Amino acid sequence: MNKTWHVIVVAGVLACAGTVTSMAQTPASTPAPREGTASARASAPREGEVASDPIRCWWKTDRTAIRVGERFQLVLTCAVIETAGVTVVPAVNQLEAGAISLTPFEAVSGIRREDVVVPPWRYLQYEYTMRLLSEGFFGQDVSIPALTVTYNLQAAGAGSEGRDQTYLLPAMPMRVLSLVPRLVGDIRDASGQTFAAVESRRFRATAAMVVAAIAFAFASVMAALALARVVGRYRVRDPKAVRPLPAPSLLRGCLSSLADVRAEAARGGWTPQLTGRALAALRIAAALALGRSVAQEYVAADAPERQGQLAVRTGLFRRKRAMLSSATTASALTTRLENGRVTGAQNRVNLEQISDALQVFSAATYGRATDADSSSLNTALDDAIAAIRRLRVRTMWPMRTAEAVARSFTGF
């Protein structure tokens, strides 16, 4: 609906404040509406306008009957006009829980909810926790007293506020129930708990304790295995003993070496030394793809890298240098692909790309041709790097755990 239809004539009161006088009405002449009455009324609306109160408020409680000292919820909701021509600004500080006065009721606490804007209205809501402590109201109707809401009108572009006006929210009756029967000399607090509720809570507590004990047992086992693994890694004191590197570290070394080879080949072209280094890294990746072991040897920092070996750095604090090598060939990958033991389309693609790269670089390294085809070498190397990256992701522990769980359920 166009905003013009919601502009209230109260804006005209602001524009012509000097020419409009307030008119008093007797209580008997006009009945008060249920949600309250505004103290200022607008004149007849012009064409295309709709007359409306600038503010409307109403009460709501979560119950209609209470007991002395019992807390209940009281909700106050107000709708105020907000248009391009006029804005209603209520005195919200008077509605706070610490400022509102609803004697004989007491506001224990209160909270203001986030405003809801549905043009041309803005809705404000306060939730109060109330109680009645007076002892002389048993069996009577006690009303939440009428509330006066102060507000003023602001015209667009005027830069000033209008005079304060008031809105009267009528009282709301509440029934006060007696806690004391006629034949009883004291107040009895009735409890809603039964043996069934106690038994239900006891069962939930027992179930929670069992689950916690099982989880604690699993955590203890995993902590013991982790501690044993950590201790086992540092029990080796023989400097000649080689602590095998995990597959993700080996594949990371292969990717780093292949990236260096690719960069050097882009700068100066392919050489036999570069194809030999790439072939060594591809053989190590092929061995890991087949689940075979890789020869590892720790050497001094200045030890030269021989043909067919790949040097990697390992260790977080005490950096060491390890030489890796493998004799895996493309025929081993081809055999694995042909015997049908490869599961999964992605695994087959990885093996095929690594096998093709091994064939290309083996021919370039040991073949009779003097000049290698740079385009085929670049393509084979890029495909192999992509395959090794996917293979490295699969060897990390989250993926290994997920695959192990999947195999335990599927049996493959």
C-alpha contacts under 8 A as a table, 3 or more apart, distances in Angstrom:
res1	aa1	res2	aa2	distance
1	M	5	W	7.10
2	N	5	W	5.79
2	N	6	H	7.51
3	K	6	H	5.33
3	K	7	V	6.63
3	K	83	T	6.83
3	K	84	A	7.63
3	K	120	P	7.04
4	T	7	V	5.48
4	T	48	G	6.86
4	T	49	E	6.32
5	W	48	G	5.88
5	W	49	E	4.70
5	W	50	V	5.60
6	H	49	E	6.39
6	H	50	V	5.76
6	H	51	A	7.65
6	H	52	S	7.72
6	H	83	T	7.61
6	H	120	P	6.67
7	V	11	A	7.57
7	V	49	E	6.17
7	V	50	V	6.82
7	V	51	A	7.74
7	V	83	T	6.76
7	V	85	G	6.89
7	V	86	V	7.46
8	I	11	A	6.18
8	I	12	G	7.99
8	I	42	A	7.55
8	I	45	P	7.61
8	I	49	E	7.09
8	I	50	V	6.49
8	I	51	A	5.40
8	I	52	S	5.85
8	I	53	D	7.63
8	I	54	P	7.31
8	I	86	V	7.99
9	V	12	G	5.17
9	V	13	V	6.79
9	V	42	A	5.26
9	V	43	S	6.38
9	V	44	A	7.44
9	V	45	P	5.98
9	V	49	E	7.95
9	V	51	A	6.37
9	V	52	S	7.97
10	V	13	V	4.84
10	V	14	L	6.60
10	V	41	R	7.49
10	V	42	A	5.29
10	V	43	S	7.90
10	V	54	P	7.48
10	V	153	L	7.98
11	A	14	L	5.16
11	A	15	A	6.40
11	A	85	G	7.00
11	A	86	V	5.89
11	A	153	L	7.82
11	A	155	A	6.46
12	G	15	A	4.96
12	G	16	C	5.96
12	G	17	A	7.92
13	V	16	C	5.20
13	V	17	A	5.21
13	V	20	V	6.79
13	V	42	A	7.22
14	L	17	A	5.08
14	L	153	L	7.62
14	L	155	A	6.97
14	L	162	G	6.69
16	C	19	T	5.66
16	C	20	V	6.66
17	A	20	V	5.64
18	G	21	T	7.99
22	S	40	A	7.34
25	Q	29	S	6.70
25	Q	30	T	7.29
26	T	29	S	5.39
26	T	30	T	7.13
27	P	30	T	6.06
27	P	31	P	6.81
28	A	31	P	6.78
32	A	36	G	6.61
32	A	37	T	6.20
33	P	36	G	5.49
33	P	37	T	6.31
34	R	170	P	7.17
35	E	56	R	6.95
35	E	57	C	6.01
35	E	58	W	5.13
35	E	59	W	7.91
35	E	169	L	6.26
35	E	170	P	6.77
36	G	56	R	7.08
36	G	57	C	6.81
36	G	58	W	7.46
36	G	167	Y	7.00
36	G	168	L	5.35
36	G	169	L	4.40
36	G	170	P	5.57
37	T	56	R	7.94
37	T	167	Y	5.97
37	T	168	L	5.64
37	T	169	L	7.06
38	A	41	R	6.94
38	A	53	D	6.83
38	A	54	P	7.86
38	A	55	I	7.29
38	A	56	R	7.98
38	A	166	T	6.55
38	A	167	Y	4.60
38	A	168	L	6.59
39	S	165	Q	6.57
39	S	166	T	5.69
39	S	167	Y	5.93
39	S	168	L	7.73
40	A	165	Q	7.02
40	A	166	T	7.96
41	R	53	D	7.51
42	A	45	P	7.87
42	A	51	A	7.27
44	A	51	A	7.35
45	P	49	E	5.65
45	P	50	V	6.11
45	P	51	A	5.77
46	R	49	E	5.58
46	R	50	V	7.98
53	D	56	R	6.84
54	P	80	V	5.88
54	P	81	I	5.45
54	P	88	V	6.53
55	I	78	C	6.93
55	I	79	A	5.62
55	I	80	V	4.50
55	I	81	I	6.55
55	I	88	V	7.37
55	I	167	Y	7.47
56	R	78	C	5.55
56	R	79	A	5.20
56	R	80	V	6.65
56	R	167	Y	7.94
57	C	76	L	7.16
57	C	77	T	5.56
57	C	78	C	4.12
57	C	79	A	6.29
57	C	169	L	6.55
58	W	76	L	6.07
58	W	77	T	5.63
58	W	78	C	6.63
58	W	169	L	6.86
59	W	74	L	7.18
59	W	75	V	5.86
59	W	76	L	4.96
59	W	77	T	6.66
59	W	172	M	7.54
60	K	74	L	5.91
60	K	75	V	5.07
60	K	76	L	6.59
61	T	64	T	7.04
61	T	72	F	7.49
61	T	73	Q	5.66
61	T	74	L	4.60
61	T	75	V	6.11
62	D	72	F	6.74
62	D	73	Q	5.62
62	D	74	L	6.91
63	R	66	I	7.23
63	R	72	F	7.34
63	R	73	Q	7.96
64	T	174	M	5.70
64	T	175	R	6.38
65	A	174	M	5.75
65	A	175	R	4.42
65	A	176	V	5.75
65	A	177	L	6.62
66	I	70	E	6.51
66	I	72	F	7.60
66	I	174	M	7.18
66	I	175	R	6.18
66	I	176	V	5.06
66	I	177	L	5.94
67	R	70	E	5.26
67	R	132	L	7.75
67	R	176	V	5.48
67	R	177	L	5.12
67	R	178	S	6.66
67	R	179	L	7.10
68	V	131	R	7.34
68	V	132	L	5.41
68	V	133	L	5.65
68	V	134	S	7.05
68	V	135	E	7.00
68	V	138	F	7.65
68	V	176	V	6.89
68	V	177	L	7.50
68	V	178	S	7.77
69	G	131	R	5.63
69	G	132	L	5.33
69	G	133	L	5.08
70	E	131	R	5.68
70	E	132	L	7.02
71	R	129	T	6.31
71	R	130	M	5.45
71	R	131	R	4.72
71	R	132	L	7.86
72	F	129	T	5.71
72	F	130	M	5.40
72	F	131	R	6.44
73	Q	127	E	6.88
73	Q	128	Y	5.79
73	Q	129	T	4.87
73	Q	130	M	6.18
74	L	127	E	5.88
74	L	128	Y	5.07
74	L	129	T	6.29
74	L	130	M	6.70
75	V	125	Q	7.00
75	V	126	Y	5.74
75	V	127	E	4.57
75	V	128	Y	6.20
76	L	125	Q	5.60
76	L	126	Y	5.17
76	L	127	E	6.49
77	T	123	Y	6.89
77	T	124	L	5.65
77	T	125	Q	4.38
77	T	126	Y	6.53
78	C	123	Y	5.64
78	C	124	L	5.17
78	C	125	Q	6.41
79	A	121	W	6.02
79	A	122	R	5.56
79	A	123	Y	4.45
79	A	124	L	6.39
80	V	87	T	7.91
80	V	88	V	5.78
80	V	89	V	7.64
80	V	90	P	7.93
80	V	121	W	5.52
80	V	122	R	5.32
80	V	123	Y	6.52
81	I	86	V	7.52
81	I	87	T	5.85
81	I	88	V	5.51
81	I	120	P	5.76
81	I	121	W	4.81
81	I	122	R	6.39
82	E	86	V	6.30
82	E	87	T	4.52
82	E	88	V	6.34
82	E	119	P	6.94
82	E	120	P	5.22
82	E	121	W	5.67
82	E	122	R	6.51
83	T	86	V	5.40
83	T	87	T	6.06
83	T	119	P	7.34
83	T	120	P	5.56
84	A	87	T	7.73
84	A	156	A	6.54
85	G	155	A	5.84
85	G	156	A	5.04
86	V	153	L	6.77
86	V	154	Q	5.60
86	V	155	A	4.48
86	V	156	A	5.72
87	T	153	L	5.83
87	T	154	Q	5.14
87	T	155	A	6.47
87	T	156	A	7.62
88	V	151	Y	6.83
88	V	152	N	5.97
88	V	153	L	4.78
88	V	154	Q	6.36
89	V	151	Y	5.52
89	V	152	N	5.50
89	V	153	L	6.24
89	V	154	Q	7.33
90	P	149	V	7.16
90	P	150	T	5.90
90	P	151	Y	3.99
90	P	152	N	6.48
91	A	94	Q	5.93
91	A	95	L	7.54
91	A	149	V	7.15
91	A	150	T	5.56
91	A	151	Y	5.63
92	V	95	L	5.19
92	V	96	E	6.94
93	N	96	E	5.60
93	N	99	A	7.32
94	Q	99	A	5.62
94	Q	100	I	5.98
94	Q	149	V	7.76
95	L	99	A	6.39
95	L	100	I	5.38
95	L	126	Y	7.73
96	E	99	A	5.29
96	E	100	I	5.95
96	E	110	G	7.06
96	E	111	I	7.78
96	E	112	R	7.97
96	E	126	Y	7.95
97	A	100	I	5.61
97	A	107	A	6.03
97	A	108	V	7.50
97	A	109	S	5.79
97	A	110	G	4.89
97	A	111	I	7.38
97	A	128	Y	6.74
98	G	107	A	7.50
98	G	109	S	7.75
100	I	107	A	7.60
101	S	106	E	7.64
101	S	107	A	7.84
102	L	105	F	5.37
102	L	106	E	6.56
102	L	107	A	7.62
102	L	144	I	6.34
102	L	145	P	5.75
102	L	147	L	7.81
103	T	106	E	6.60
103	T	144	I	7.63
103	T	145	P	6.98
104	P	132	L	6.65
104	P	133	L	7.94
104	P	134	S	7.30
104	P	144	I	7.94
105	F	130	M	6.53
105	F	131	R	5.72
105	F	132	L	4.88
105	F	133	L	7.45
105	F	144	I	7.09
106	E	130	M	5.52
106	E	131	R	5.46
106	E	132	L	6.32
106	E	133	L	7.93
107	A	110	G	7.24
107	A	128	Y	6.29
107	A	129	T	5.83
107	A	130	M	4.64
107	A	131	R	6.85
108	V	128	Y	7.34
108	V	129	T	5.42
108	V	130	M	5.62
108	V	131	R	7.16
109	S	128	Y	5.77
109	S	129	T	5.25
109	S	130	M	7.47
110	G	126	Y	6.91
110	G	127	E	5.42
110	G	128	Y	4.18
110	G	129	T	6.07
111	I	126	Y	5.76
111	I	127	E	5.38
111	I	128	Y	6.64
112	R	124	L	7.82
112	R	125	Q	5.97
112	R	126	Y	4.49
112	R	127	E	6.39
113	R	124	L	7.29
113	R	125	Q	5.65
113	R	126	Y	6.19
113	R	127	E	7.61
114	E	124	L	7.42
114	E	125	Q	7.62
115	D	122	R	6.83
115	D	123	Y	5.67
115	D	124	L	5.13
115	D	125	Q	7.07
116	V	122	R	5.88
116	V	123	Y	5.11
116	V	124	L	6.92
117	V	120	P	7.85
117	V	121	W	6.09
117	V	122	R	4.47
117	V	123	Y	6.22
118	V	121	W	5.24
118	V	122	R	6.14
118	V	123	Y	7.83
119	P	122	R	7.01
134	S	137	F	6.75
135	E	138	F	6.96
137	F	140	Q	5.40
137	F	141	D	7.64
137	F	142	V	7.29
137	F	176	V	6.44
138	F	176	V	5.63
138	F	177	L	5.74
138	F	178	S	4.78
138	F	179	L	7.99
139	G	175	R	7.15
139	G	176	V	5.39
139	G	177	L	5.11
139	G	178	S	5.53
140	Q	175	R	6.02
140	Q	176	V	5.51
140	Q	177	L	7.46
141	D	173	P	6.19
141	D	174	M	5.50
141	D	175	R	4.50
141	D	176	V	6.08
142	V	173	P	5.64
142	V	174	M	5.19
142	V	175	R	6.21
142	V	176	V	6.89
143	S	171	A	5.96
143	S	172	M	5.12
143	S	173	P	3.81
143	S	174	M	5.44
144	I	171	A	5.36
144	I	172	M	5.00
144	I	173	P	6.05
144	I	174	M	7.05
145	P	170	P	7.34
145	P	171	A	4.69
145	P	172	M	6.87
146	A	168	L	6.82
146	A	169	L	5.44
146	A	170	P	4.59
146	A	171	A	4.21
146	A	172	M	7.62
147	L	168	L	5.86
147	L	169	L	5.00
147	L	170	P	6.72
147	L	171	A	7.37
148	T	166	T	6.27
148	T	167	Y	5.58
148	T	168	L	4.65
148	T	169	L	6.18
149	V	166	T	5.48
149	V	167	Y	4.98
149	V	168	L	6.38
149	V	169	L	7.54
150	T	164	D	6.51
150	T	165	Q	5.69
150	T	166	T	4.46
150	T	167	Y	6.35
151	Y	164	D	5.69
151	Y	165	Q	5.35
151	Y	166	T	6.06
151	Y	167	Y	7.68
152	N	161	E	6.60
152	N	162	G	5.50
152	N	163	R	5.91
152	N	164	D	4.86
152	N	165	Q	5.77
153	L	161	E	6.04
153	L	162	G	5.12
153	L	163	R	7.45
154	Q	158	A	7.43
154	Q	159	G	7.68
154	Q	160	S	6.52
154	Q	161	E	4.91
154	Q	162	G	6.05
155	A	158	A	5.49
155	A	159	G	7.47
155	A	160	S	7.57
155	A	161	E	7.51
156	A	159	G	7.30
178	S	181	P	7.44
179	L	187	I	5.92
179	L	188	R	7.05
180	V	184	V	6.40
180	V	185	G	7.31
180	V	186	D	6.45
180	V	187	I	5.28
180	V	188	R	7.28
181	P	184	V	5.41
181	P	185	G	7.98
182	R	185	G	7.84
184	V	187	I	7.61
193	Q	197	A	6.14
193	Q	198	V	7.48
194	T	197	A	5.38
194	T	198	V	6.57
195	F	198	V	5.05
195	F	199	E	6.07
196	A	199	E	5.09
196	A	200	S	6.08
197	A	200	S	5.07
197	A	201	R	6.23
198	V	201	R	5.25
198	V	202	R	6.14
199	E	202	R	5.01
199	E	203	F	6.16
200	S	203	F	5.17
200	S	204	R	6.32
201	R	204	R	5.12
201	R	205	A	6.10
202	R	205	A	5.07
202	R	206	T	6.17
203	F	206	T	5.11
203	F	207	A	6.15
204	R	207	A	5.09
204	R	208	A	6.07
205	A	208	A	5.11
205	A	209	M	6.19
206	T	209	M	5.08
206	T	210	V	6.26
207	A	210	V	5.14
207	A	211	V	6.22
208	A	211	V	5.17
208	A	212	A	6.03
209	M	212	A	5.03
209	M	213	A	6.07
210	V	213	A	5.09
210	V	214	I	6.24
211	V	214	I	5.17
211	V	215	A	6.12
212	A	215	A	5.09
212	A	216	F	6.00
213	A	216	F	5.03
213	A	217	A	6.13
214	I	217	A	5.06
214	I	218	F	6.29
215	A	218	F	5.16
215	A	219	A	6.08
216	F	219	A	4.97
216	F	220	S	6.05
217	A	220	S	5.07
217	A	221	V	6.29
218	F	221	V	5.14
218	F	222	M	6.18
219	A	222	M	5.14
219	A	223	A	6.00
220	S	223	A	5.06
220	S	224	A	6.11
221	V	224	A	5.10
221	V	225	L	6.22
222	M	225	L	5.10
222	M	226	A	6.08
223	A	226	A	5.07
223	A	227	L	6.03
224	A	227	L	5.07
224	A	228	A	6.06
225	L	228	A	5.06
225	L	229	R	6.13
226	A	229	R	5.09
226	A	230	V	6.19
227	L	230	V	5.10
227	L	231	V	6.06
228	A	231	V	5.11
228	A	232	G	5.90
229	R	232	G	5.01
229	R	233	R	6.25
230	V	233	R	5.27
230	V	234	Y	6.75
231	V	234	Y	5.38
231	V	235	R	6.10
232	G	235	R	5.14
232	G	236	V	7.34
233	R	236	V	6.67
233	R	243	R	7.58
234	Y	237	R	7.57
236	V	241	A	7.19
237	R	241	A	7.84
238	D	241	A	5.39
239	P	242	V	7.84
240	K	298	Y	7.85
242	V	296	Q	7.12
242	V	297	E	6.33
242	V	298	Y	6.64
244	P	296	Q	6.89
245	L	249	S	6.39
245	L	250	L	6.65
246	P	249	S	5.52
246	P	250	L	6.49
247	A	250	L	5.05
247	A	251	L	6.12
247	A	288	L	6.98
247	A	392	R	7.59
247	A	395	T	6.53
248	P	251	L	5.17
248	P	252	R	6.02
248	P	392	R	5.51
248	P	393	V	7.81
248	P	395	T	5.97
248	P	396	M	6.21
249	S	252	R	5.00
249	S	253	G	6.27
250	L	253	G	5.13
250	L	254	C	6.36
250	L	284	I	7.97
250	L	285	A	7.99
251	L	254	C	4.90
251	L	255	L	6.18
251	L	285	A	6.37
251	L	388	I	6.95
251	L	389	R	7.90
251	L	392	R	5.95
252	R	255	L	5.13
252	R	256	S	6.17
252	R	392	R	7.38
253	G	256	S	5.11
253	G	257	S	6.17
253	G	311	A	7.95
253	G	312	V	5.72
253	G	313	R	7.97
254	C	257	S	5.20
254	C	258	L	6.13
254	C	281	A	5.07
254	C	282	L	7.32
254	C	284	I	7.42
254	C	285	A	6.86
254	C	310	L	7.86
255	L	258	L	5.15
255	L	259	A	6.05
255	L	281	A	7.96
255	L	385	I	6.52
255	L	388	I	7.17
255	L	389	R	7.48
256	S	259	A	5.16
256	S	260	D	6.34
257	S	260	D	5.17
257	S	261	V	6.25
257	S	277	R	7.69
257	S	278	A	7.38
257	S	281	A	6.95
257	S	310	L	7.83
258	L	261	V	4.96
258	L	262	R	6.08
258	L	277	R	7.91
258	L	278	A	5.86
258	L	281	A	6.96
258	L	381	L	7.69
258	L	385	I	7.27
259	A	262	R	5.05
259	A	263	A	6.25
260	D	263	A	5.17
260	D	264	E	6.22
261	V	264	E	5.22
261	V	265	A	6.03
261	V	274	L	5.98
261	V	277	R	7.39
261	V	278	A	6.70
262	R	265	A	5.16
262	R	266	A	6.19
262	R	378	N	7.68
262	R	381	L	7.72
263	A	266	A	5.15
263	A	267	R	6.42
264	E	267	R	5.13
264	E	268	G	6.11
264	E	269	G	7.20
264	E	274	L	7.99
265	A	268	G	5.36
265	A	269	G	4.32
265	A	270	W	4.98
265	A	271	T	7.71
265	A	274	L	7.32
266	A	269	G	5.75
266	A	270	W	7.99
269	G	374	S	7.63
270	W	274	L	6.25
270	W	275	T	7.01
270	W	372	A	7.49
270	W	374	S	6.73
271	T	274	L	5.26
271	T	275	T	6.39
272	P	275	T	5.18
272	P	276	G	6.06
272	P	364	A	7.71
272	P	365	T	6.10
273	Q	276	G	5.12
273	Q	277	R	6.30
274	L	277	R	5.19
274	L	278	A	6.21
275	T	278	A	5.08
275	T	279	L	6.01
275	T	361	F	6.08
275	T	364	A	6.86
275	T	365	T	6.00
276	G	279	L	5.03
276	G	280	A	6.27
276	G	307	Q	7.04
276	G	308	G	6.89
276	G	361	F	7.71
276	G	365	T	6.12
277	R	280	A	5.21
277	R	281	A	6.45
277	R	307	Q	7.55
277	R	308	G	6.98
277	R	309	Q	7.71
277	R	310	L	7.31
278	A	281	A	5.25
278	A	282	L	6.16
278	A	361	F	7.44
279	L	282	L	5.06
279	L	283	R	6.18
279	L	308	G	7.51
279	L	358	L	6.58
279	L	361	F	5.88
279	L	362	S	6.78
280	A	283	R	5.27
280	A	284	I	6.50
280	A	307	Q	7.93
280	A	308	G	4.89
280	A	309	Q	5.99
280	A	310	L	6.41
280	A	325	S	6.81
280	A	326	S	7.38
281	A	284	I	5.25
281	A	285	A	6.33
281	A	309	Q	7.99
281	A	310	L	6.43
282	L	285	A	5.04
282	L	286	A	6.03
282	L	354	I	7.00
282	L	357	A	7.60
282	L	358	L	6.47
282	L	384	A	7.76
283	R	286	A	4.97
283	R	287	A	6.19
283	R	325	S	7.70
283	R	326	S	5.77
283	R	327	A	6.52
283	R	328	T	5.32
283	R	329	T	6.61
283	R	358	L	7.30
284	I	287	A	5.16
284	I	288	L	6.39
284	I	294	V	6.60
284	I	324	L	7.55
284	I	325	S	6.29
284	I	326	S	5.34
284	I	327	A	7.96
284	I	328	T	7.31
285	A	288	L	5.17
285	A	289	A	6.13
285	A	354	I	7.93
285	A	388	I	6.84
286	A	289	A	4.96
286	A	290	L	6.29
286	A	328	T	6.46
286	A	329	T	7.76
286	A	333	L	7.41
286	A	351	L	7.58
286	A	354	I	6.62
286	A	355	S	7.67
287	A	290	L	5.18
287	A	291	G	6.20
287	A	292	R	5.01
287	A	293	S	6.71
287	A	294	V	6.81
287	A	326	S	6.87
287	A	328	T	5.77
288	L	291	G	4.90
288	L	292	R	5.61
288	L	293	S	6.94
288	L	294	V	7.48
289	A	292	R	7.62
289	A	351	L	7.12
289	A	391	L	7.25
290	L	333	L	7.46
290	L	336	R	8.00
294	V	324	L	6.68
294	V	325	S	6.20
294	V	326	S	5.63
295	A	323	M	7.92
295	A	324	L	5.54
295	A	325	S	5.24
295	A	326	S	6.20
296	Q	322	A	6.45
296	Q	323	M	5.62
296	Q	324	L	4.75
296	Q	325	S	6.86
297	E	322	A	5.35
297	E	323	M	5.10
297	E	324	L	6.69
298	Y	320	K	7.19
298	Y	321	R	5.79
298	Y	322	A	4.24
298	Y	323	M	6.21
299	V	303	A	6.27
299	V	320	K	7.89
299	V	321	R	5.82
299	V	322	A	5.86
299	V	323	M	6.95
300	A	303	A	5.28
300	A	320	K	7.91
300	A	321	R	6.60
301	A	320	K	7.36
301	A	321	R	5.99
305	E	309	Q	6.23
305	E	310	L	6.96
305	E	311	A	6.58
305	E	323	M	7.60
306	R	309	Q	5.60
308	G	325	S	6.24
308	G	326	S	7.78
309	Q	323	M	6.10
309	Q	324	L	5.48
309	Q	325	S	4.84
309	Q	326	S	7.99
310	L	323	M	5.56
310	L	324	L	4.98
310	L	325	S	6.30
311	A	321	R	6.72
311	A	322	A	5.68
311	A	323	M	4.63
311	A	324	L	6.27
312	V	321	R	5.82
312	V	322	A	5.45
312	V	323	M	6.58
312	V	324	L	7.63
313	R	319	R	6.57
313	R	320	K	5.68
313	R	321	R	4.77
313	R	322	A	6.37
314	T	319	R	5.62
314	T	320	K	5.29
314	T	321	R	6.34
314	T	322	A	7.28
315	G	318	R	5.51
315	G	319	R	4.65
315	G	320	K	6.13
316	L	319	R	6.27
328	T	332	A	6.65
329	T	332	A	5.59
329	T	333	L	7.10
329	T	355	S	7.95
329	T	358	L	7.00
330	A	333	L	5.23
330	A	334	T	6.25
330	A	355	S	4.90
330	A	356	D	7.41
330	A	358	L	5.61
330	A	359	Q	6.06
331	S	334	T	4.88
331	S	335	T	6.07
331	S	355	S	7.86
332	A	335	T	5.16
332	A	336	R	6.34
333	L	336	R	5.11
333	L	337	L	6.20
333	L	351	L	6.52
333	L	352	E	7.66
333	L	355	S	6.00
334	T	337	L	5.06
334	T	338	E	6.16
334	T	352	E	7.85
334	T	355	S	7.05
335	T	338	E	5.15
335	T	339	N	6.18
336	R	339	N	5.51
336	R	340	G	7.01
336	R	341	R	6.46
336	R	342	V	6.86
337	L	340	G	6.03
337	L	341	R	7.02
337	L	342	V	6.20
337	L	348	R	7.06
337	L	351	L	7.61
337	L	352	E	7.90
338	E	341	R	7.94
339	N	342	V	7.97
340	G	343	T	7.82
342	V	347	N	6.83
342	V	348	R	6.34
343	T	347	N	6.68
343	T	348	R	7.29
344	G	347	N	5.40
344	G	348	R	6.49
345	A	348	R	5.17
345	A	349	V	6.28
346	Q	349	V	5.09
346	Q	350	N	6.23
347	N	350	N	5.14
347	N	351	L	6.26
348	R	351	L	5.23
348	R	352	E	6.10
349	V	352	E	5.12
349	V	353	Q	6.16
349	V	387	A	7.73
350	N	353	Q	5.34
350	N	354	I	6.24
350	N	384	A	7.91
350	N	387	A	4.84
350	N	388	I	7.35
350	N	390	R	7.70
350	N	391	L	7.27
351	L	354	I	5.21
351	L	355	S	5.92
351	L	387	A	7.82
352	E	355	S	5.03
352	E	356	D	6.08
353	Q	356	D	5.17
353	Q	357	A	6.21
353	Q	380	A	7.60
353	Q	383	D	6.03
353	Q	384	A	5.68
353	Q	387	A	6.59
354	I	357	A	5.09
354	I	358	L	6.16
354	I	383	D	7.64
354	I	384	A	5.16
354	I	387	A	6.89
354	I	388	I	7.87
355	S	358	L	5.07
355	S	359	Q	6.33
356	D	359	Q	5.19
356	D	360	V	6.30
356	D	380	A	6.94
357	A	360	V	5.13
357	A	361	F	6.15
357	A	377	L	7.95
357	A	380	A	4.85
357	A	381	L	6.38
357	A	383	D	7.64
357	A	384	A	6.17
358	L	361	F	5.34
358	L	362	S	5.80
359	Q	362	S	5.16
359	Q	363	A	6.13
360	V	363	A	5.33
360	V	364	A	6.25
360	V	376	S	7.58
360	V	377	L	6.79
360	V	380	A	7.06
361	F	364	A	4.83
361	F	365	T	5.93
361	F	377	L	7.10
362	S	365	T	5.13
362	S	366	Y	5.86
362	S	367	G	7.23
363	A	366	Y	5.47
363	A	367	G	4.56
364	A	367	G	5.53
364	A	369	A	7.31
364	A	372	A	5.69
369	A	372	A	6.72
372	A	377	L	7.68
373	D	376	S	5.58
373	D	377	L	6.29
374	S	377	L	5.06
374	S	378	N	6.04
375	S	378	N	5.22
375	S	379	T	6.22
376	S	379	T	5.13
376	S	380	A	5.99
377	L	380	A	5.19
377	L	381	L	6.00
378	N	381	L	5.15
378	N	382	D	6.14
379	T	382	D	5.22
379	T	383	D	6.23
380	A	383	D	5.24
380	A	384	A	6.10
381	L	384	A	5.06
381	L	385	I	6.11
382	D	385	I	5.17
382	D	386	A	6.33
383	D	386	A	5.23
383	D	387	A	6.25
384	A	387	A	5.04
384	A	388	I	6.07
385	I	388	I	5.13
385	I	389	R	6.18
386	A	389	R	5.21
386	A	390	R	6.46
387	A	390	R	5.25
387	A	391	L	6.16
388	I	391	L	4.85
388	I	392	R	6.03
389	R	392	R	5.10
389	R	393	V	6.37
390	R	393	V	5.20
390	R	394	R	6.46
391	L	394	R	5.18
391	L	395	T	6.44
392	R	395	T	5.12
392	R	396	M	6.65
393	V	396	M	5.56
393	V	399	M	7.23
394	R	399	M	5.34
394	R	400	R	6.49
395	T	399	M	6.62
395	T	400	R	6.01
396	M	399	M	5.71
396	M	400	R	6.14
397	W	400	R	4.89
397	W	401	T	5.93
398	P	401	T	5.22
398	P	402	A	6.21
399	M	402	A	5.03
399	M	403	E	6.08
400	R	403	E	5.17
400	R	404	A	6.08
401	T	404	A	5.08
401	T	405	V	6.21
402	A	405	V	5.21
402	A	406	A	6.17
403	E	406	A	4.96
403	E	407	R	6.06
404	A	407	R	5.13
404	A	408	S	6.20
405	V	408	S	5.11
405	V	409	F	6.51
406	A	409	F	5.29
406	A	410	T	6.10
407	R	410	T	5.06
407	R	411	G	5.18
407	R	412	F	5.10
408	S	411	G	5.46
408	S	412	F	7.53
